[in-house]
Amino acid sequence: MKVLVDDFVRRQYFGVILTGGEPTLHPELPRIAAYASAQGLHVRMITNGTRLADPEFARAVAEAGVKIVHVSVYSVRPEVEEVLRGTPDTLEKAFAAVRHAHENGIEININCVINKLNADHLHENIEYWIREHPYIRHFVWNNLDPSMGRAEVNQAKFTPRLADFEVSLQKALQRLQSTGRTFRVEKVPLCYMTEFAWASTETRKIVKGEERIVHFLDKKQTVRQTDWEHIYSDACDHCSLRPICGGLFDRGNAYDPDELSPVFVSMDAIVDKIITDPSDPSYPLRRLSDWKRDFEIRLREAKDPERPKANASELTPEDMRDPDAPSVGLVTEQGLRKFEAKRRAESRKAEALGVTMERTHESGSNSDGDG
């Protein structure tokens, strides 16, 4: 991991996000965080909060230099959270994790994966956090990736229609804005969040020409992407925001592109809000005219059919997949054997740390949850 951290420093990256799976299950997590922090990187972590519910572990994470923890909570309704987590009492542990992180001086963000079971009460969740934990100032939503984890084989149960969450998400964002809090939204097309298009993670990266980098622990290794390769419909060709929209993220063929529709608002106003954001110093061009020239150059380069990949590890999803692998969502005996082997290894690690594993089967059926 030191090699990776040193590479990030050479590239002048601002920071790293420790995620998983569940990163707190890694026995070297505090040491990794401490090394990255000592090299000048801003360290944050995404966690379900189970281990942070232990005040001693929360103190160790803080001392290692973790500045921000994103605690993942699907719903503040216990019965919904239990179904999605697959194990009871995780909501109370998440609440404890938030308290202990705050007591140790760690900034807390709340992450929420949008899915079919919470799509109607995203705004209700926000009201709870504002009332019970007013020190939380930033929130992140991710629309469900139907090709990951347990969602892959439970798409009908957990994958929302875009229209299912549109109203509730809008209410949540309006409420946060009215209280001076900040937020980001991932994997949601701009036609479903037009008023807050500047808060789209994909749009902000497209505007600023930033790459997405993920280090996997399998043969994909380090993957860097500047082309999102998301899905668009024919209607998107008429949309004023098409050049800066991340489109529809769907690796599992679970969403319907016909839900996309064009909008006709000023792209310039959205771009200007992003590049002049005083809290985000990562993009050097602060004038709209300068951005337009830079963006035109990037568009021409992106459309060049002879353009080589910037990095040998910059793979498309098709490149990453074994050509003999089954289609996404197809359950095979071989896949189940590999899954069960992985779960046994994770269970041993969790048991050693005193953590309860989430259930993946109920009454012999496939799991209830998402990735």
N, C-alpha and C positions, 0 to 999 in steps of 0.2 A: 504493500500500500504506500510505502514511502516513495517508491518510484512514481506512482500516479500523482501523489501530492506534489512532488518536485516538478513534475511535468506541468501541472496546473500553475505553479508559481512561475515557471519559465514563460508560460503563455500569458502571464499577467492577469489571470482570472481573479475575480473579486472573492469568490468563496466556493464552498462545496456544500452539497446537501447529502446527508447520510440517510439512506432509505433502504427499502427491502422489497419484499418480505418485511420482517420486523427487525430493524437494525440493533435493537437492544439485546437480542439473543446472541449477538456476536461477542465472544468473550474478550476481544481486544478493543471493543468500542471506545472506552475512555482513552486508551493509549493512542488510537487512531485520531480521535478528535483533538487530543492534546498536541500531537505532532503537527497536524494541519494548522491548528491555531498558532503554534509557535513559529510556523513559517509565514505567518501574516495573513492566512486565509480566514475569511469569515465563515464560521461553521454553524450550520443548522441541521436539524434532524426531524424526520417525519416518523411518528410512532403511534401505536394504538394506546400508549400510556400505561400498559400493564405493569412494567417494571418501574416506571417513574412514580407509580403509586407508593413505592418504597422510598421513604424520605432519605435514607442513606444513599441509595442509588441516584436519586435526584441531586443530592449534594455532590456526588462524584462527577456527574455529568457537568454540572456547573463549574466545578474546579478544573475540569478538562478543557474549558474554554468554549463550550457550546453556547452560542449567543441566543439562538431562537429554537424553540421546539414547536413543530406543527403536530398537535394532538388530533388524531383522526376520530371523528364522531359522526356516525350516520344520522342519528336521531336522538333527541332528548326524550322521546317516548320510550320507556324501558322495554316494552314488549316488541317494538320495532327494532331497536338496537340489538336485542337478544336474538331475534331471528336472523338478522344480517351478520352478526358476529358468530353465531352458532354456539355460544356459551353464555351462561347467565352471569349477572353482576359486573359485566365489563363496563357498563355506564358509570357505576359508582367508582370504579377504578380510574376511569378517564377523568372524572371530576377531581379525584384525589391527586392524580398526576398534574392537573392544571394548578391546583393549590400549591403543591410542593415545588413545582417549577417556579411559580411566582415568588414563593418564600425564599428561594435561592437566587433570585435576581435574574432568572432566565425569562426572556420575552416569550409570550405564548401566542401562537396563531392557531386557529381552528381550521382543520381541513374536513371537507365533507364530500363524499362521492355521491353524486346524484343518481338515484335509481328509482325503480317503479314504486318501492314501498315508502320512500320519503319525499317523493316529488311534489306532494300536495301540501307539505308543511315545512318547507325550507325557511319560510319567514317566521314560523313558530319557534324554530330552533334559535333563530337570531334574537328573538324577544327574551328567551331564557338566558342566553349568554350575556346580553346587555344588563339584565336585571340582577343575575346572580354573580357574574364575574365581570364587572365593569372595566377592569384593567385590561381586558383583551381588546386589542385595537385593530387586528387584521384577520381577515377570513379568506379562505380559498375554497372554491368549488371545482370539482372535476366531474364532468359527465362520465357515466359508466363506460368503460372499455369492455365490450361484450366478448372479446377474445381472450380475456385474462382470467385465470384462476377459476373459482367456482361458477362465475357468471357464464363461462364458456359453455357449460352443459345445462344451464338454467336460464337461457336467454329469455324465454317467454315470461318467466316469473319475475325477472329482475331488470330487464332492459326497458327503460321508459320510452314512450314517444316524446318527441321534442315538445309537443304541445302540452304534455302532462305537467311539465315543470315551469313553463313559460311565465305564468301569472305569479306563482309563488316565488320564483327567483327574482322577478321584477320587484315584488313587494320587499323582499329581503334586501336587495341592493339599495332601493330607495330609503329604507329605514336606516341602513348603515351610513349612507351618505348624509342623511339628516342629522346624524349624531357625530359626524366628523371622523368616522372610522374608515379604514381602507379595505380594499378587497381585490381579488383577482379571480377570473373564471377561465377554466380550461376545457377544451373540447366541446365548446358550445358555439355553433355558427352565429355570425353577427346578426342575422335576420331574427334571431331569438333573444338578442340582448342589445338592440340597436342604440338605445339611450345610453348604454354603458359600454359601447364598443371599445373605448380606450382601455377598459379593464381586462380585455381578453389577453391571456398570456401569449397565445399564438400571434395575435395581431401586433402586440408590442415587439415580439421578436422579429416578425416580418418587417415592420417599420424600421427597426434598428439594424437589421441584417445580422442578427445574432444566431449563433449555432446552438443546437441542442446536443449535449454530450452526456452519454450514459456509459458507465463501465459495468459490463455484465461479468458474471463469474463462470460463463460457459464459453463456447468457441467464438461467440460474437465479439467478446472482449470489449474494447473501447469503441463506441459508435458515435460518430459526429454527423449531425444532419443539419442542413440549412433548407432542404426541400422537404415539406411536410408530407407530400403525397397523400393528402386527404381527399375526400370525395366531394364533388360538386355536381349540381344538376344543370340541365340546359338553361333553366331559369336564371342561374347564377351569372350567365354571360351578360345579362342586362342589368346587373346590380352595380350600383356606384361604388360599393365597398369590396367588390370582388378582388382587386389587387392586394388588399391587406387582410383578407379574411382567411382563416385557417381551414374553412370548410367543415365537412362532416368527418369526424374521426371514427372510422368503423372498420376494424380488421376482421370482424366476425360476421359481416353481412346481416346484421340484426336491425339496422336502422333503414328508414325509407328515404332516399334522396328526394322523393316527391314532396317531402315536408319542407324542403328549402324553397325560398321565394325571394325575389329581388327586392331591395329597398333603394330608395332614392334620396339620400341625404349627403351632406358635404363630407367627403373623405378628408379634405384639408383640415377641417375643424378637429377631427379625431386625431389626425397625425400631429397637429400643432399641440394638442393637449399632452400627447405622449412625449414629444421631443423637448418640451419646455417644462416637464415635470421636475420640480426642484428636488424631489426626494430620490430621483433616479439619475445619477450623474454618468451612467454608462455610455450614453451616446453623445458624441462631441458636437454634432451639428445642431444648433439651436434655432436656426432660421429656416422657415418653411421653404424658401427658394433654394437654399443649400441642400436641404433634404431631397427636394424634387430632382435636382441634378444627380445626386448620389443614387437615388432610387432608380432613375432611368438607366444608369450604368449597370446597376445590379440586375435589373430586369433583362437587359440585353445579354448580359453574361449568362443568366439562368436559362435563356431561351436558345443559347448557342448549342446546336447538336453535337459539336465537336468538343464541348467543354469537358475536360477530364474531371474525375472525382478529386476533391481536394485532399482526400486522405484514403489510404487503402482500406481503412476500416469503416468508411462512410458507406454503409450497405443499405440497400432498399430492403423492405420486409421480404420481398421475394428472394433476394440474395441470402437473407438470413436463414430461410427455411430449407430443410433437406428436401430435395425434389421428390423423394419417396415418402415424405411425411404425410399423414392423413390430413384432410381438410380441417380448418378450424371448426371446433364444435363437435367433431366426430369422436365418439368414445370407443376406444378399442381395448382389447384385453392387454395388449402390450403397454398402452398408455396408462391403464389402471395399475398395472404392476409397477411401472416406474413411479407413478404418483404415490402408491402405497409405500414404496421403498423410501421415497423422499420424506413422506410423513413420519415414518418410523425414525429416520435420522433426526428430523426436527423435534420429534417427541422426546428423544433422549436428551437433546440439548435443552429443551424447555424444562424437563424434569430436573436436570442438574441446576437450573436457575430458579426453580420453584415457581414456574409459570405454568398455568393451565392452557393446554392447546384448545383452539377453537374446534368445535365439532364439524365434521365433514359429511356425516351420514346420519340419517334419522330413520329408524325402522327399516333399514336396508335400502333406502332410496338414496339418490344423489343429494349432495349437500345443499343447504339453504344459505346462500350468501353470494357475495360478488368478489371480484378480484381487487 
